[in-house]
Amino acid sequence: MRTAIDLFAGAGGATQGLRDAGFVVLAAAENDNNAAESFAANHPDVIMAGDVRGIVPYRLRRFLGLQRGELDILKACPPCQGFSSLTRTSSDPLRNDLVLDVLRFVLDFRPKAVIVENVPGLARDERLPILLHAMEGAGYEHSTYTVDARNFGVPQRRRRLIVLAVRRSITSELPRDLQDLVPPQFDLSHRTAGEALDELAKHLSPGDPCNRFRKSNPSVTARISAIPIGGDRFDLPPQHQLKCHTRLTESGQSQRVGATASYGRVRTGEAAPTMTTRCTTPACGSFVHPTENRGLTLREAATFQTFPPNYHFHGGYDSIERQIGNAVPVRLATALGLVVQTMLTRASPFEKWMSA
C-alpha cells in the first residue's frame, strides 16, 4: 500500500489525482473552511487535520501509526498568491512562510518522496533555496521542473513549478524530464478545450449545482455578445470598449491598452487558458464560453482542471470559483504520483529495505 499526505489540500484536486495513481491518502491539511468541506465531501475517509500551522507533525505521524520513513509521498502546494505574476505584491507575507513550514513535516515524517507544486514565480523566492538546502542536508536528492500541465493530458495551458525530492536511499538520480517516468498507459496527449467540453456534455447532470455561470449586467452581456468566436476584447466595436482599455494618442486616435486576455472566448481547438481564482469571470481573462454569450460555468472550469464531473464543491459562488482556480489539476497530480510510483518500484531490494 502506497501512502500519501496532502498539505494545503484545497478542495482535493491533488488528493483525487494521487488516489487515481493508486495511493492511499491518509491525511490532509487545509485551513479554508469551504475548501475543507469540499474535500471532506469527496474524500470522507481521509483525515482532515486543519491548518498546517497548527499541526505538530510528530503527533500527526503517531496518530496515523507511521514510523519515520514509512510515508511514501508528502505533497505540498503552499498558497501561491505571493509568488504569482498576477499578484506582484503580497498583502500577507506570512503566507509565503508556509513554504518553510513544509520542512517541519519533511524532517519529522522523512517521507520517501516530497512533491511541491506551485507557480513558476516560486523559483525566484528566497525561501526555495532554504527549503532545497535543508532537504539536501536531510538526505534527499532534489530537482526542480517547470512544466505545462497540458503536456500531461490537462486541457489547459498551466505553467507550474514542481519540486521533486527523493531520499538518496531510494535513488541518487532524478529524471531530467518528468514525462520520462510516466507509464505508457497514462495518456500524455494534448487535449483541447473543445474535447473537454464535449466529454463533459456526456456526463453533465441536469441538477448539478455547479452548472451555473456568473450573472452579468445588461452592458456586460451586450459586450460579451459582440465578441466573435475565437475573439477577445480587441475584436469589440468601439461602443463596447471599456474606458480603462483605451487611451487617446497624440493624433487623437484611440489606442487599446491593458491586459489582452480579458473578455476572450475559449478557443475549442486549443487548450483552455490558465484557470485562475476568477476563472468564470469574463472581465478577468479569456473565460467566455466558446459559442454561448456567457462566462464559463463552475463545472466547465472544474473540467478544465480535470476534476471528475460528479465532484462536489461547497461554499458560495466566489468561494467555489476560488477553489477551482487554486486546485492542482487532477491529471497532473496523477502523473506526478505515477512518477514517484515508478521510482519506488525501480528501487533495489536493499534500497527498499533501507527506506522502510
Secondary structure, 3 states (H helix, E strand, C coil): CEEEEEECCCCCHHHHHHHHCCEEEEEEECCCHHHHHHHHHHCCCCEECCCHHHCCHHHHHHHHCCCCCCCCEEEECCCCCCCCCCCCCCCCHHHHCHHHHHHHHHHHHCCCEEEEEECHHHHHCCHHHHHHHHHHHCCEEEEEEEEEHHHHCCCECCEEEEEEEEECCCCCCCCCCHHHHCCCCCCCCCCCHHHHHHHHHHHCCCCCCCCCECCCCHHHHHHHHCCCCCCCHHHCCHHHCCHHHEEECCCCCEEECCCCCCCCECCCCCCECCCCCCCCCHHHCCCECCCCCCECEHHHHHHHCCCCCCCCCCCCHHHHHHHHHHCCCHHHHHHHHHHHHHHHHHCCHHHHHHHC
